[in-house]
Amino acid sequence: MNKNELAKFVGYWQKMGMMEQRMGYLYGYYSEDPNYPNGVRVNIEALYEPPQINDMNGFVELEDPNLYKVDQIASALGLEKVGHIFTKIDQDTFLNSHEIRRAATF
């Protein structure tokens, strides 16, 4: 995991009092996980935050004219979009129905 990128992502969220929720795409690659038979491990190398509107209740992803370029650069570096990350205030639930649908979409 690229700890510097993650620290920036979380640091900004904390600086805003955890009241402005954020999201980003995770880029990396898959490799064999030696700890499990036929195991697969995802290795995160980069985090990209697309344009978005953030507030206390979540975020709205905006049209991103650069996403195609980001994907091309990642591909040239041997990386692919492997997931996404987002912040949330409600720690009492793991994921709400909206977050589950969004995760399934990604």
C-alpha positions in Angstrom: 0.0 0.0 0.0 1.2 3.4 -0.8 1.1 4.8 2.7 1.9 8.4 1.7 -1.2 8.6 -0.6 -3.4 7.0 2.0 -2.0 9.4 4.7 -2.9 12.4 2.5 -6.4 11.1 1.9 -7.1 10.5 5.6 -5.2 13.6 6.7 -7.4 15.9 4.6 -10.5 14.2 6.0 -9.3 14.6 9.6 -8.3 18.2 9.0 -11.9 18.8 7.9 -13.1 17.4 11.2 -14.2 14.2 9.4 -17.3 16.1 8.3 -16.5 16.2 4.6 -16.7 12.7 3.2 -14.4 11.8 0.3 -13.8 9.0 -2.2 -11.0 7.8 -4.5 -10.1 5.0 -6.9 -7.3 2.5 -5.9 -4.8 1.5 -8.5 -2.5 -1.5 -8.3 -1.9 -5.0 -9.4 -2.7 -8.6 -8.3 -0.1 -11.1 -7.2 0.0 -14.6 -5.6 -0.6 -14.7 -1.9 1.7 -17.3 -0.4 -0.3 -17.5 2.8 -3.3 -19.3 1.1 -3.6 -22.1 -1.4 -4.4 -20.4 -4.8 -4.5 -17.1 -2.9 -4.5 -13.8 -4.6 -3.3 -10.5 -3.1 -4.1 -7.0 -4.3 -1.2 -4.5 -4.1 -2.2 -0.9 -4.0 0.2 1.6 -5.5 -1.8 4.7 -6.1 -5.0 6.5 -5.1 -6.8 9.0 -7.4 -9.5 11.3 -6.2 -11.8 12.3 -9.0 -13.6 15.7 -9.0 -16.4 15.4 -6.4 -18.7 17.4 -4.1 -18.2 16.5 -0.5 -20.4 17.0 2.5 -21.2 15.5 5.8 -23.6 12.9 4.3 -21.4 11.6 1.6 -20.1 12.7 -1.8 -21.2 13.2 -5.3 -18.8 12.2 -8.0 -18.6 14.7 -10.8 -17.8 14.2 -14.5 -14.1 13.6 -14.8 -12.6 14.5 -18.2 -9.2 13.2 -16.9 -10.2 9.7 -15.8 -9.4 8.2 -19.2 -5.9 9.7 -19.0 -5.5 8.5 -15.5 -6.4 5.0 -16.6 -4.0 5.2 -19.5 -1.1 6.3 -17.3 -1.9 3.6 -14.8 -2.0 1.0 -17.5 1.4 2.2 -18.9 2.8 1.7 -15.4 1.4 -1.8 -15.2 -1.4 -0.8 -12.8 -5.2 -1.2 -13.1 -8.2 0.1 -11.1 -8.6 -2.5 -8.4 -11.1 -0.8 -6.0 -12.2 2.3 -4.4 -12.0 3.9 -0.9 -14.4 6.3 0.8 -14.8 7.8 4.2 -17.9 7.9 6.4 -19.1 9.2 9.7 -21.5 6.5 10.8 -19.2 4.0 12.6 -22.1 2.0 14.0 -22.8 0.3 10.7 -20.3 -1.3 8.3 -22.1 -0.2 5.1 -25.5 1.2 4.4 -27.6 0.1 1.5 -26.5 3.0 -0.7 -22.8 2.2 0.0 -23.3 -1.5 -0.8 -24.9 -0.6 -4.1 -22.1 1.8 -4.9 -19.4 -0.8 -4.0 -21.2 -3.4 -6.1 -21.2 -1.0 -9.1 -17.4 -0.4 -8.7 
